[in-house]
Amino acid sequence: MNIADIAADPVNDVIVQEITIKAPAERIFRALTSPDELLQWWASQGKFRATHVESDLQPGGKWMMRVEGSCAPGTSCTVVSGRYLEVAPPHLLIFTWLREEEDDPETTVRWDLHEVDGCTTVRVTHSGLTTEKMRTRNGGWPLIQVLLQAYVEQHA
Amino acid sequence: MSRPAISKHVRLLHSAGLVVTKKQGTASVCSLNAKPLRLIGDWLQDYETFWNESLHGLKKFVEEDR
């Protein structure tokens, strides 16, 4: 792979994580979209906790979440909001993700749910992270992604 | 890699604040300034941790609810 390929490859500005959950996709989709349920699980003990959620679950509908504690990424309370781009229960949910800090880019979060025999693989894909950040910080220089990739892989 | 190509790369690194250049006679000595990379690394690392912990919270919640 040469430098131009890496720089042009949008895959490099994405965080992808997966987990397998012993539950049907429908159950998980509900946990991902119901404000009541989101408040119950979207937290990490001693680190961050969702304290308020609003959700207009339809394409174009708005959502917002208040997170308190040492929430990520950052150190204090923050408000994250966005719009639903795709709502296809129980397999796909895509929404934009914008933290209220003024220099943060609008990014995209995608949930893919794949159910086999009552177990569901849940994949979350957070994209738009580095390219936007780079545009803000370095005037749109794509080569930095190469360095970034090397750095991130080295520290993985 | 040709000399002009090297100069071009160094200029880019310099403009991104990743390299500091010092003149020593006819030679240019470049050193790495990793601070901007660390900012990006922190930013990604924070989100990595955030999603990892969120997924585990989701799993625990859904599985215990059954």
gemmi code that builds the backbone of each chain (N, CA, C; Angstrom):
import gemmi

chains = {
    "A": [
        ("MET", (0.858, -1.203, 0.000), (0.000, 0.000, 0.000), (0.885, 1.241, 0.000)),
        ("ASN", (0.670, 2.141, -0.951), (1.498, 3.346, -0.933), (0.817, 4.471, -0.163)),
        ("ILE", (1.558, 5.543, -0.005), (1.077, 6.644, 0.835), (-0.239, 7.220, 0.336)),
        ("ALA", (-0.357, 7.388, -0.981), (-1.580, 7.989, -1.526), (-2.800, 7.129, -1.202)),
        ("ASP", (-2.626, 5.795, -1.293), (-3.741, 4.891, -0.999), (-4.194, 5.043, 0.448)),
        ("ILE", (-3.215, 5.105, 1.328), (-3.566, 5.198, 2.743), (-4.289, 6.515, 3.020)),
        ("ALA", (-3.739, 7.588, 2.452), (-4.309, 8.907, 2.725), (-5.736, 9.007, 2.188)),
        ("ALA", (-5.992, 8.308, 1.059), (-7.308, 8.424, 0.438), (-8.313, 7.447, 1.038)),
        ("ASP", (-7.829, 6.555, 1.855), (-8.687, 5.496, 2.356), (-9.487, 5.963, 3.576)),
        ("PRO", (-10.802, 6.087, 3.421), (-11.598, 6.614, 4.523), (-11.647, 5.674, 5.729)),
        ("VAL", (-11.263, 4.415, 5.519), (-11.301, 3.438, 6.610), (-10.377, 3.851, 7.758)),
        ("ASN", (-9.357, 4.631, 7.420), (-8.384, 4.995, 8.445), (-8.860, 6.021, 9.466)),
        ("ASP", (-10.018, 6.593, 9.256), (-10.458, 7.563, 10.258), (-11.651, 7.021, 11.042)),
        ("VAL", (-11.657, 5.714, 11.221), (-12.818, 5.055, 11.802), (-12.425, 4.251, 13.029)),
        ("ILE", (-13.285, 4.257, 14.019), (-13.145, 3.321, 15.131), (-14.232, 2.272, 14.962)),
        ("VAL", (-13.857, 1.016, 14.945), (-14.832, -0.062, 14.840), (-14.658, -0.991, 16.024)),
        ("GLN", (-15.745, -1.274, 16.711), (-15.670, -2.227, 17.818), (-16.864, -3.157, 17.778)),
        ("GLU", (-16.634, -4.375, 18.220), (-17.680, -5.394, 18.175), (-17.805, -6.106, 19.502)),
        ("ILE", (-19.018, -6.552, 19.779), (-19.223, -7.383, 20.955), (-20.359, -8.339, 20.625)),
        ("THR", (-20.326, -9.528, 21.212), (-21.413, -10.472, 20.992), (-22.271, -10.530, 22.249)),
        ("ILE", (-23.566, -10.379, 22.053), (-24.491, -10.329, 23.175), (-25.501, -11.460, 23.055)),
        ("LYS", (-25.741, -12.128, 24.174), (-26.702, -13.237, 24.165), (-28.110, -12.680, 24.279)),
        ("ALA", (-28.611, -12.157, 23.185), (-29.965, -11.598, 23.131), (-30.314, -11.353, 21.668)),
        ("PRO", (-31.605, -11.347, 21.369), (-32.017, -11.086, 19.984), (-31.717, -9.636, 19.588)),
        ("ALA", (-31.538, -9.424, 18.293), (-31.228, -8.084, 17.788), (-32.308, -7.073, 18.172)),
        ("GLU", (-33.532, -7.538, 18.160), (-34.656, -6.649, 18.471), (-34.532, -6.069, 19.885)),
        ("ARG", (-34.141, -6.930, 20.817), (-33.966, -6.495, 22.207), (-32.871, -5.428, 22.316)),
        ("ILE", (-31.791, -5.654, 21.577), (-30.658, -4.730, 21.630), (-31.007, -3.416, 20.937)),
        ("PHE", (-31.739, -3.516, 19.853), (-32.147, -2.302, 19.135), (-32.969, -1.402, 20.056)),
        ("ARG", (-33.803, -2.043, 20.869), (-34.612, -1.266, 21.813), (-33.716, -0.560, 22.838)),
        ("ALA", (-32.707, -1.277, 23.308), (-31.787, -0.677, 24.282), (-31.021, 0.499, 23.676)),
        ("LEU", (-30.809, 0.450, 22.362), (-30.045, 1.497, 21.694), (-30.881, 2.726, 21.380)),
        ("THR", (-32.203, 2.570, 21.402), (-33.036, 3.661, 20.905), (-34.042, 4.198, 21.925)),
        ("SER", (-34.344, 3.450, 22.952), (-35.309, 3.931, 23.931), (-34.609, 4.800, 24.973)),
        ("PRO", (-35.038, 6.055, 25.160), (-34.374, 6.923, 26.142), (-34.325, 6.295, 27.537)),
        ("ASP", (-35.410, 5.664, 27.959), (-35.432, 5.027, 29.283), (-34.326, 3.989, 29.416)),
        ("GLU", (-34.179, 3.192, 28.369), (-33.181, 2.123, 28.426), (-31.766, 2.663, 28.289)),
        ("LEU", (-31.607, 3.657, 27.422), (-30.276, 4.249, 27.248), (-29.742, 4.774, 28.581)),
        ("LEU", (-30.622, 5.365, 29.362), (-30.199, 5.908, 30.653), (-29.735, 4.812, 31.605)),
        ("GLN", (-30.254, 3.598, 31.385), (-29.897, 2.520, 32.303), (-28.549, 1.875, 32.000)),
        ("TRP", (-28.145, 1.920, 30.747), (-26.887, 1.211, 30.446), (-25.753, 2.099, 29.960)),
        ("TRP", (-26.060, 3.294, 29.434), (-24.963, 4.054, 28.818), (-24.141, 4.758, 29.896)),
        ("ALA", (-23.256, 3.979, 30.477), (-22.453, 4.479, 31.583), (-21.276, 3.554, 31.805)),
        ("SER", (-20.286, 4.066, 32.481), (-19.182, 3.234, 32.900), (-18.871, 3.651, 34.329)),
        ("GLN", (-18.898, 2.665, 35.224), (-18.818, 2.988, 36.645), (-17.603, 3.851, 36.979)),
        ("GLY", (-17.860, 4.964, 37.633), (-16.781, 5.851, 38.038), (-16.240, 6.726, 36.927)),
        ("LYS", (-16.785, 6.587, 35.708), (-16.218, 7.363, 34.600), (-17.232, 8.302, 33.965)),
        ("PHE", (-18.284, 7.737, 33.391), (-19.275, 8.603, 32.760), (-20.646, 7.967, 32.866)),
        ("ARG", (-21.672, 8.779, 32.738), (-23.034, 8.293, 32.819), (-23.954, 9.206, 32.036)),
        ("ALA", (-24.824, 8.615, 31.215), (-25.850, 9.396, 30.523), (-26.921, 9.774, 31.538)),
        ("THR", (-27.234, 11.063, 31.621), (-28.193, 11.499, 32.637), (-29.483, 12.035, 32.030)),
        ("HIS", (-29.469, 12.305, 30.736), (-30.680, 12.802, 30.098), (-30.619, 12.440, 28.615)),
        ("VAL", (-31.686, 11.864, 28.107), (-31.704, 11.469, 26.697), (-33.018, 11.903, 26.064)),
        ("GLU", (-32.930, 12.491, 24.888), (-34.128, 12.778, 24.097), (-33.939, 12.132, 22.744)),
        ("SER", (-35.033, 11.588, 22.192), (-34.879, 10.840, 20.954), (-36.148, 10.899, 20.105)),
        ("ASP", (-36.016, 11.420, 18.912), (-37.114, 11.407, 17.948), (-36.720, 10.395, 16.872)),
        ("LEU", (-37.082, 9.142, 17.149), (-36.537, 8.024, 16.375), (-37.185, 7.887, 14.996)),
        ("GLN", (-36.659, 8.648, 14.054), (-37.067, 8.547, 12.651), (-35.972, 9.223, 11.831)),
        ("PRO", (-35.840, 8.847, 10.562), (-34.799, 9.470, 9.746), (-34.974, 10.993, 9.750)),
        ("GLY", (-33.917, 11.698, 10.059), (-33.985, 13.156, 10.165), (-34.343, 13.635, 11.559)),
        ("GLY", (-34.842, 12.731, 12.405), (-35.228, 13.092, 13.770), (-34.008, 13.392, 14.625)),
        ("LYS", (-34.196, 14.282, 15.597), (-33.064, 14.669, 16.432), (-32.958, 13.810, 17.686)),
        ("TRP", (-31.745, 13.682, 18.195), (-31.514, 13.016, 19.473), (-30.498, 13.851, 20.247)),
        ("MET", (-30.508, 13.749, 21.524), (-29.473, 14.384, 22.329), (-29.271, 13.600, 23.616)),
        ("MET", (-28.090, 13.737, 24.166), (-27.764, 13.002, 25.384), (-26.848, 13.883, 26.232)),
        ("ARG", (-27.179, 13.981, 27.524), (-26.278, 14.669, 28.441), (-25.470, 13.609, 29.172)),
        ("VAL", (-24.173, 13.799, 29.168), (-23.290, 12.834, 29.820), (-22.570, 13.525, 30.961)),
        ("GLU", (-22.599, 12.914, 32.115), (-21.910, 13.505, 33.258), (-20.793, 12.611, 33.764)),
        ("GLY", (-19.884, 13.252, 34.457), (-18.735, 12.527, 34.966), (-17.542, 12.792, 34.079)),
        ("SER", (-16.532, 12.012, 34.267), (-15.343, 12.149, 33.453), (-15.594, 11.433, 32.142)),
        ("CYS", (-16.438, 12.056, 31.324), (-16.910, 11.357, 30.137), (-15.904, 11.466, 29.005)),
        ("ALA", (-16.082, 10.608, 28.056), (-15.073, 10.521, 27.014), (-15.538, 11.186, 25.741)),
        ("PRO", (-14.654, 11.756, 24.962), (-13.314, 12.064, 25.405), (-13.315, 13.439, 26.034)),
        ("GLY", (-12.755, 13.549, 27.184), (-12.746, 14.819, 27.890), (-12.830, 14.571, 29.370)),
        ("THR", (-13.103, 15.600, 30.132), (-13.002, 15.413, 31.561), (-14.237, 15.843, 32.338)),
        ("SER", (-15.204, 16.498, 31.670), (-16.352, 16.958, 32.442), (-17.641, 16.647, 31.698)),
        ("CYS", (-18.710, 17.206, 32.186), (-20.021, 16.988, 31.596), (-20.073, 17.519, 30.161)),
        ("THR", (-20.778, 16.819, 29.317), (-20.895, 17.277, 27.944), (-22.276, 16.930, 27.404)),
        ("VAL", (-22.667, 17.631, 26.371), (-23.912, 17.299, 25.684), (-23.558, 16.850, 24.274)),
        ("VAL", (-24.074, 15.683, 23.911), (-23.864, 15.168, 22.575), (-25.222, 15.152, 21.885)),
        ("SER", (-25.251, 15.558, 20.625), (-26.529, 15.546, 19.925), (-26.304, 15.189, 18.463)),
        ("GLY", (-27.399, 15.028, 17.743), (-27.277, 14.701, 16.334), (-28.627, 14.399, 15.717)),
        ("ARG", (-28.573, 13.844, 14.524), (-29.782, 13.483, 13.792), (-29.690, 12.011, 13.394)),
        ("TYR", (-30.818, 11.346, 13.392), (-30.840, 9.974, 12.884), (-30.773, 10.019, 11.357)),
        ("LEU", (-29.864, 9.244, 10.802), (-29.746, 9.183, 9.347), (-30.456, 7.939, 8.813)),
        ("GLU", (-30.309, 6.831, 9.516), (-31.008, 5.606, 9.107), (-31.534, 4.890, 10.339)),
        ("VAL", (-32.786, 4.511, 10.260), (-33.418, 3.778, 11.351), (-34.057, 2.542, 10.722)),
        ("ALA", (-33.389, 1.404, 10.838), (-33.895, 0.177, 10.224), (-33.876, -0.947, 11.244)),
        ("PRO", (-34.881, -0.968, 12.144), (-34.894, -1.988, 13.197), (-35.090, -3.377, 12.609)),
        ("PRO", (-34.453, -4.407, 13.170), (-33.517, -4.306, 14.300), (-32.060, -4.434, 13.881)),
        ("HIS", (-31.750, -4.062, 12.644), (-30.395, -4.367, 12.154), (-29.465, -3.175, 12.003)),
        ("LEU", (-30.019, -2.000, 11.793), (-29.146, -0.874, 11.455), (-29.653, 0.431, 12.050)),
        ("LEU", (-28.722, 1.178, 12.619), (-29.043, 2.501, 13.160), (-27.842, 3.408, 12.895)),
        ("ILE", (-28.100, 4.520, 12.225), (-27.008, 5.458, 11.946), (-27.436, 6.855, 12.394)),
        ("PHE", (-26.568, 7.518, 13.135), (-26.868, 8.892, 13.509), (-25.610, 9.739, 13.532)),
        ("THR", (-25.801, 11.045, 13.416), (-24.657, 11.942, 13.525), (-24.402, 12.198, 15.008)),
        ("TRP", (-23.170, 12.593, 15.302), (-22.686, 12.698, 16.676), (-21.887, 13.993, 16.768)),
        ("LEU", (-22.425, 14.935, 17.529), (-21.745, 16.218, 17.651), (-21.668, 16.613, 19.115)),
        ("ARG", (-20.468, 16.710, 19.629), (-20.325, 17.179, 21.009), (-20.395, 18.692, 21.019)),
        ("GLU", (-20.869, 19.252, 22.115), (-21.145, 20.686, 22.118), (-19.889, 21.553, 22.087)),
        ("GLU", (-18.725, 20.974, 22.410), (-17.489, 21.755, 22.350), (-17.339, 22.328, 20.947)),
        ("GLU", (-17.013, 23.599, 20.865), (-17.136, 24.264, 19.574), (-16.128, 23.810, 18.520)),
        ("ASP", (-14.995, 23.267, 18.941), (-14.041, 22.878, 17.900), (-14.164, 21.402, 17.522)),
        ("ASP", (-15.212, 20.762, 17.987), (-15.386, 19.361, 17.639), (-16.103, 19.198, 16.301)),
        ("PRO", (-15.686, 18.216, 15.521), (-16.350, 17.969, 14.248), (-17.621, 17.151, 14.438)),
        ("GLU", (-18.515, 17.223, 13.456), (-19.666, 16.314, 13.475), (-19.215, 14.985, 12.895)),
        ("THR", (-19.395, 13.931, 13.658), (-18.961, 12.613, 13.227), (-20.198, 11.725, 13.059)),
        ("THR", (-19.979, 10.484, 12.661), (-21.108, 9.590, 12.421), (-20.946, 8.291, 13.193)),
        ("VAL", (-22.029, 7.862, 13.830), (-22.022, 6.605, 14.576), (-22.996, 5.643, 13.912)),
        ("ARG", (-22.519, 4.438, 13.667), (-23.334, 3.424, 13.004), (-23.375, 2.169, 13.866)),
        ("TRP", (-24.561, 1.655, 14.132), (-24.720, 0.393, 14.847), (-25.215, -0.656, 13.875)),
        ("ASP", (-24.482, -1.752, 13.766), (-24.924, -2.900, 12.964), (-25.189, -4.072, 13.893)),
        ("LEU", (-26.369, -4.661, 13.763), (-26.742, -5.797, 14.605), (-26.961, -7.018, 13.723)),
        ("HIS", (-26.239, -8.077, 14.029), (-26.332, -9.289, 13.219), (-26.626, -10.469, 14.128)),
        ("GLU", (-27.834, -11.006, 13.993), (-28.274, -12.057, 14.912), (-28.130, -13.448, 14.302)),
        ("VAL", (-27.525, -14.360, 15.052), (-27.436, -15.763, 14.648), (-27.781, -16.633, 15.854)),
        ("ASP", (-28.786, -17.461, 15.723), (-29.185, -18.385, 16.798), (-29.377, -17.688, 18.144)),
        ("GLY", (-30.035, -16.573, 18.154), (-30.337, -15.897, 19.410), (-29.207, -15.059, 19.985)),
        ("CYS", (-28.024, -15.121, 19.343), (-26.912, -14.269, 19.759), (-26.717, -13.173, 18.716)),
        ("THR", (-26.392, -11.994, 19.184), (-26.275, -10.884, 18.246), (-24.884, -10.265, 18.328)),
        ("THR", (-24.270, -10.139, 17.163), (-23.012, -9.409, 17.096), (-23.350, -7.936, 16.897)),
        ("VAL", (-22.885, -7.136, 17.807), (-23.153, -5.704, 17.761), (-21.864, -5.013, 17.363)),
        ("ARG", (-21.940, -4.283, 16.256), (-20.746, -3.562, 15.814), (-21.034, -2.064, 15.821)),
        ("VAL", (-20.194, -1.316, 16.467), (-20.334, 0.138, 16.449), (-19.183, 0.722, 15.631)),
        ("THR", (-19.527, 1.626, 14.721), (-18.540, 2.239, 13.846), (-18.630, 3.748, 14.013)),
        ("HIS", (-17.572, 4.356, 14.501), (-17.565, 5.802, 14.685), (-16.623, 6.389, 13.640)),
        ("SER", (-17.171, 7.154, 12.696), (-16.337, 7.617, 11.582), (-16.320, 9.138, 11.479)),
        ("GLY", (-15.351, 9.626, 10.724), (-15.189, 11.066, 10.541), (-14.290, 11.691, 11.588)),
        ("LEU", (-13.619, 10.861, 12.371), (-12.872, 11.379, 13.517), (-11.602, 12.125, 13.140)),
        ("THR", (-10.743, 11.481, 12.393), (-9.435, 12.104, 12.194), (-9.417, 13.094, 11.037)),
        ("THR", (-10.131, 12.799, 9.973), (-10.062, 13.731, 8.848), (-10.583, 15.102, 9.254)),
        ("GLU", (-11.697, 15.106, 9.990), (-12.261, 16.377, 10.413), (-11.333, 17.078, 11.393)),
        ("LYS", (-10.786, 16.298, 12.286), (-9.883, 16.866, 13.267), (-8.675, 17.481, 12.550)),
        ("MET", (-8.231, 16.788, 11.536), (-7.079, 17.280, 10.792), (-7.404, 18.550, 10.040)),
        ("ARG", (-8.604, 18.592, 9.483), (-8.992, 19.808, 8.773), (-8.968, 20.996, 9.731)),
        ("THR", (-9.425, 20.757, 10.938), (-9.452, 21.830, 11.926), (-8.036, 22.234, 12.317)),
        ("ARG", (-7.211, 21.250, 12.551), (-5.899, 21.535, 13.142), (-4.807, 21.818, 12.122)),
        ("ASN", (-4.881, 21.169, 10.966), (-3.738, 21.234, 10.064), (-4.079, 21.654, 8.644)),
        ("GLY", (-5.190, 22.316, 8.494), (-5.515, 22.876, 7.191), (-5.682, 21.851, 6.092)),
        ("GLY", (-6.215, 20.688, 6.412), (-6.588, 19.723, 5.391), (-5.449, 18.947, 4.775)),
        ("TRP", (-4.453, 18.696, 5.542), (-3.308, 17.957, 5.002), (-3.494, 16.465, 5.199)),
        ("PRO", (-3.778, 15.712, 4.121), (-4.136, 14.307, 4.296), (-2.985, 13.393, 4.688)),
        ("LEU", (-1.753, 13.786, 4.361), (-0.619, 12.903, 4.635), (-0.494, 12.610, 6.128)),
        ("ILE", (-1.011, 13.509, 6.934), (-0.898, 13.303, 8.375), (-1.596, 12.015, 8.793)),
        ("GLN", (-2.565, 11.592, 7.991), (-3.258, 10.346, 8.324), (-2.308, 9.153, 8.291)),
        ("VAL", (-1.337, 9.250, 7.408), (-0.349, 8.167, 7.321), (0.434, 8.088, 8.626)),
        ("LEU", (0.857, 9.261, 9.075), (1.609, 9.315, 10.323), (0.729, 8.885, 11.481)),
        ("LEU", (-0.500, 9.338, 11.399), (-1.452, 9.006, 12.450), (-1.645, 7.499, 12.524)),
        ("GLN", (-1.822, 6.897, 11.354), (-2.043, 5.457, 11.325), (-0.851, 4.712, 11.928)),
        ("ALA", (0.340, 5.141, 11.515), (1.553, 4.513, 12.030), (1.609, 4.658, 13.547)),
        ("TYR", (1.274, 5.857, 14.004), (1.316, 6.138, 15.443), (0.314, 5.270, 16.199)),
        ("VAL", (-0.894, 5.237, 15.684), (-1.960, 4.508, 16.370), (-1.664, 3.013, 16.387)),
        ("GLU", (-1.177, 2.492, 15.257), (-0.886, 1.058, 15.193), (0.256, 0.681, 16.145)),
        ("GLN", (1.202, 1.584, 16.211), (2.353, 1.359, 17.083), (1.922, 1.320, 18.554)),
        ("HIS", (0.880, 2.083, 18.874), (0.448, 2.184, 20.262), (-0.776, 1.333, 20.548)),
        ("ALA", (-1.151, 0.506, 19.563), (-2.380, -0.269, 19.749), (-2.167, -1.347, 20.800)),
    ],
    "B": [
        ("MET", (14.799, 7.685, -2.485), (14.027, 8.944, -2.523), (14.948, 10.093, -2.924)),
        ("SER", (14.491, 10.956, -3.842), (15.338, 12.047, -4.327), (15.417, 13.174, -3.300)),
        ("ARG", (16.442, 14.016, -3.455), (16.586, 15.156, -2.524), (15.367, 16.080, -2.551)),
        ("PRO", (14.883, 16.456, -3.772), (13.696, 17.337, -3.777), (12.491, 16.691, -3.088)),
        ("ALA", (12.368, 15.368, -3.265), (11.247, 14.674, -2.623), (11.368, 14.743, -1.105)),
        ("ILE", (12.596, 14.566, -0.624), (12.826, 14.650, 0.820), (12.481, 16.049, 1.333)),
        ("SER", (12.974, 17.067, 0.581), (12.688, 18.447, 0.989), (11.190, 18.690, 1.064)),
        ("LYS", (10.474, 18.140, 0.084), (9.032, 18.348, 0.041), (8.361, 17.702, 1.259)),
        ("HIS", (8.769, 16.488, 1.555), (8.201, 15.798, 2.715), (8.495, 16.556, 4.011)),
        ("VAL", (9.733, 17.017, 4.117), (10.108, 17.729, 5.334), (9.306, 19.024, 5.462)),
        ("ARG", (9.108, 19.706, 4.308), (8.309, 20.945, 4.346), (6.898, 20.665, 4.857)),
        ("LEU", (6.319, 19.574, 4.364), (4.965, 19.209, 4.798), (4.925, 18.888, 6.289)),
        ("LEU", (5.901, 18.114, 6.724), (5.964, 17.766, 8.146), (6.122, 19.030, 8.991)),
        ("HIS", (6.936, 19.942, 8.458), (7.186, 21.199, 9.146), (5.895, 22.011, 9.233)),
        ("SER", (5.165, 22.078, 8.133), (3.939, 22.894, 8.118), (2.876, 22.303, 9.034)),
        ("ALA", (2.969, 20.997, 9.278), (2.010, 20.364, 10.190), (2.488, 20.429, 11.638)),
        ("GLY", (3.644, 21.032, 11.846), (4.154, 21.181, 13.198), (4.747, 19.906, 13.768)),
        ("LEU", (5.051, 18.947, 12.874), (5.536, 17.653, 13.366), (7.056, 17.562, 13.381)),
        ("VAL", (7.680, 18.527, 12.687), (9.131, 18.487, 12.602), (9.685, 19.881, 12.867)),
        ("VAL", (10.762, 19.920, 13.630), (11.450, 21.186, 13.876), (12.789, 21.110, 13.159)),
        ("THR", (13.088, 22.124, 12.358), (14.328, 22.117, 11.576), (15.310, 23.161, 12.107)),
        ("LYS", (16.562, 22.719, 12.262), (17.623, 23.646, 12.668), (18.721, 23.617, 11.621)),
        ("LYS", (19.235, 24.817, 11.277), (20.344, 24.886, 10.329), (21.662, 24.697, 11.078)),
        ("GLN", (22.507, 23.806, 10.541), (23.871, 23.676, 11.076), (24.820, 23.741, 9.903)),
        ("GLY", (25.332, 24.964, 9.615), (26.154, 25.135, 8.429), (25.296, 24.928, 7.197)),
        ("THR", (25.713, 23.984, 6.341), (24.932, 23.725, 5.129), (23.880, 22.650, 5.369)),
        ("ALA", (23.953, 22.007, 6.507), (23.011, 20.916, 6.761), (21.790, 21.398, 7.536)),
        ("SER", (20.651, 20.743, 7.305), (19.461, 20.990, 8.117), (19.241, 19.782, 9.010)),
        ("VAL", (19.139, 20.037, 10.292), (18.897, 18.931, 11.212), (17.438, 18.962, 11.643)),
        ("CYS", (16.743, 17.866, 11.372), (15.318, 17.812, 11.688), (15.103, 16.970, 12.935)),
        ("SER", (14.205, 17.444, 13.768), (13.826, 16.590, 14.893), (12.306, 16.509, 14.980)),
        ("LEU", (11.844, 15.411, 15.521), (10.413, 15.146, 15.587), (9.763, 15.907, 16.734)),
        ("ASN", (8.642, 16.510, 16.444), (7.818, 17.081, 17.505), (6.529, 16.268, 17.543)),
        ("ALA", (6.443, 15.351, 18.472), (5.330, 14.385, 18.471), (4.075, 14.913, 19.154)),
        ("LYS", (4.138, 16.149, 19.639), (3.000, 16.663, 20.397), (1.668, 16.633, 19.626)),
        ("PRO", (1.667, 17.121, 18.348), (0.388, 17.053, 17.626), (-0.125, 15.628, 17.498)),
        ("LEU", (0.786, 14.679, 17.306), (0.362, 13.280, 17.203), (-0.227, 12.797, 18.506)),
        ("ARG", (0.351, 13.266, 19.600), (-0.163, 12.834, 20.884), (-1.596, 13.325, 21.087)),
        ("LEU", (-1.872, 14.546, 20.640), (-3.241, 15.075, 20.741), (-4.219, 14.185, 19.994)),
        ("ILE", (-3.835, 13.789, 18.781), (-4.711, 12.932, 17.988), (-4.824, 11.567, 18.628)),
        ("GLY", (-3.679, 11.065, 19.101), (-3.678, 9.764, 19.762), (-4.609, 9.760, 20.969)),
        ("ASP", (-4.544, 10.817, 21.763), (-5.406, 10.917, 22.951), (-6.867, 10.922, 22.551)),
        ("TRP", (-7.164, 11.697, 21.533), (-8.536, 11.854, 21.048), (-9.105, 10.504, 20.614)),
        ("LEU", (-8.308, 9.759, 19.832), (-8.771, 8.448, 19.378), (-8.841, 7.459, 20.539)),
        ("GLN", (-7.830, 7.512, 21.384), (-7.770, 6.608, 22.520), (-8.985, 6.792, 23.424)),
        ("ASP", (-9.359, 8.063, 23.646), (-10.527, 8.348, 24.481), (-11.785, 7.737, 23.889)),
        ("TYR", (-11.956, 7.879, 22.579), (-13.140, 7.314, 21.953), (-13.096, 5.785, 21.932)),
        ("GLU", (-11.900, 5.229, 21.724), (-11.753, 3.769, 21.787), (-12.260, 3.253, 23.135)),
        ("THR", (-11.792, 3.902, 24.192), (-12.184, 3.506, 25.542), (-13.678, 3.705, 25.744)),
        ("PHE", (-14.168, 4.838, 25.285), (-15.582, 5.169, 25.444), (-16.469, 4.101, 24.809)),
        ("TRP", (-16.177, 3.733, 23.566), (-17.028, 2.749, 22.881), (-16.870, 1.373, 23.497)),
        ("ASN", (-15.651, 1.047, 23.882), (-15.424, -0.246, 24.511), (-16.256, -0.385, 25.784)),
        ("GLU", (-16.219, 0.648, 26.607), (-16.968, 0.588, 27.863), (-18.473, 0.658, 27.619)),
        ("SER", (-18.867, 1.410, 26.600), (-20.295, 1.498, 26.269), (-20.827, 0.130, 25.832)),
        ("LEU", (-20.050, -0.565, 24.980), (-20.491, -1.883, 24.512), (-20.615, -2.865, 25.667)),
        ("HIS", (-19.675, -2.808, 26.589), (-19.756, -3.721, 27.727), (-20.933, -3.386, 28.635)),
        ("GLY", (-21.223, -2.092, 28.757), (-22.395, -1.679, 29.534), (-23.677, -2.181, 28.896)),
        ("LEU", (-23.739, -2.076, 27.573), (-24.912, -2.552, 26.825), (-25.101, -4.052, 27.008)),
        ("LYS", (-24.007, -4.798, 26.867), (-24.069, -6.257, 26.987), (-24.568, -6.669, 28.375)),
        ("LYS", (-23.988, -6.062, 29.387), (-24.352, -6.390, 30.762), (-25.835, -6.104, 30.989)),
        ("PHE", (-26.273, -4.955, 30.542), (-27.658, -4.550, 30.743), (-28.633, -5.502, 30.057)),
        ("VAL", (-28.387, -5.785, 28.794), (-29.304, -6.596, 28.014), (-29.309, -8.048, 28.523)),
        ("GLU", (-28.145, -8.567, 28.831), (-28.082, -9.978, 29.265), (-28.667, -10.175, 30.658)),
        ("GLU", (-28.513, -9.185, 31.524), (-29.078, -9.319, 32.862), (-30.580, -9.117, 32.885)),
        ("ASP", (-31.070, -8.462, 31.828), (-32.501, -8.150, 31.749), (-33.332, -9.378, 31.360)),
        ("ARG", (-32.651, -10.404, 30.841), (-33.395, -11.552, 30.312), (-33.980, -12.447, 31.398)),
    ],
}
model = gemmi.Model(1)
for chain_id, residues in chains.items():
    chain = gemmi.Chain(chain_id)
    for i, (resn, *xyz) in enumerate(residues, 1):
        res = gemmi.Residue()
        res.name, res.seqid = resn, gemmi.SeqId(i, " ")
        for name, pos in zip(("N", "CA", "C"), xyz):
            atom = gemmi.Atom()
            atom.name, atom.element = name, gemmi.Element(name[0])
            atom.pos, atom.b_iso = gemmi.Position(*pos), 0.0
            res.add_atom(atom)
        chain.add_residue(res)
    model.add_chain(chain)
structure = gemmi.Structure()
structure.add_model(model)
structure.setup_entities()
